[in-house]
Structures are given as structure tokens and as C-alpha cells.
Amino acid sequence: MKILNIPATIEFNKTLLKKIKIPQKFQVVTTIQYLKQVKKYFPEAKQILGCSKLKKANTYLYIGTGKFHPLRLTRYAKNIYILNPETKQFYKLPQNEVTNYKKQLKGKLIKYHSANNYGIIVSIKPGQYNLNKAIKLKSKLKKPSYIFITDNVETNELENFQNIDCWINTACPRIDYKNIISLEDLPLKIWYQ
């Protein structure tokens, strides 16, 4: 299948910058749609993807839409502020949402630790293909594990494999489901066993 990539940018209204009120130094992250515009005002801004790894910071300003990226940023910072160009809102990520997100992650870690076997998901999509990581992970796991390679990860299709207790996602962490934990959310010690 041929892939056609068409760059898409969204106009960013600079008057929104007046809404930013952050009492400490912060790092700016944004999605590709806003990156070019945001870099005019914050040259050090970084593009964030679902699979991005960032350095720890005390505070991040996320310029974009949705909650996926800001919630993932809680892995790297205590304070996450959001400037949403579509709704024109500026706010701090509510603590109850952070707490709920961390509870969900904790539940997935408990499921991971109590599983009798694992399904390791590998996507063949460019930028998400991590077969080598999946093979390394499989060799480190002390319980039966199986690698599943796919183009599109359809969570409802995973239900066909009822013998799999826990799915480990090596592709984009945006792929989320009750029995799926992202590779980057696994305990680091697994890589050093």
C-alpha cells in the first residue's frame, strides 16, 4: 500500500499567548500541526508525539488539543499547563485527571505483574515498528509470550485471543485499551534483568 503524506498546519492566533500565566520556568511542547507557528514565539519548542520521550522538567506548557499528550507528560513533570488553540482556553491540567490516569496505569501494571502470559503487539507502521524491542522484551519475560505483528491494531480483534492475559504495546502509546500496557510503562528493571 502506498502512503501519501500531506503536511497540514493550523493557524495559531498569537493573541492567545497573553493568556499564558505560569509562575515558573517552563518547557513548551506542541503537535506537528502547530509546531511551525509556535516556534515563532518559542524557538525551543519541541514537537511531541505519542511515542516521544522527553527530559524531565518541573513544568510543561502543551499547546494543542486533547488530553492524551498532557496526561503522558505527567511522566516527566509535576505541572502541566494547556493552551488549546481551538477552544482558546488556558488552564492547568486538573489534579483529579492526573490521579485517575495514574490509577489506570497502576491497574495495568498490576495486571502485567499478575499475568500468566503476554501478547506483544508490533505495528509495521513507519515510526511505530519496534520488532527488535519486542524480541528483546520477549527474551526478558519469564512467562510465555507471543509476538503479534499487524498494520492496524484493532483492540476488538485482540479479544479473539482469550488466552492472552496482558498485551504489551510496542507501537504508539496512543493505542490504549483495558488489557494493553505500553512498553514504556513497564518497570525499567525488566530491561536490566
Secondary structure, DSSP 8 states (H G I E B T S, - for coil): -------------GGGGGG---SS--EEEE-HHHHHHHHHH-TT-EE--TT------SEEEEESSSSHHHHHHTTT-SEEEEEETTTTEEEE--HHHHHHHHHHHHHHHHHHHH-S-EEEEEE-STTT--HHHHHHHHHH-SS-EEEEEESS--HHHHTT-TT--EEEE-S-TT---TTEEEGGGS-GGGGG-
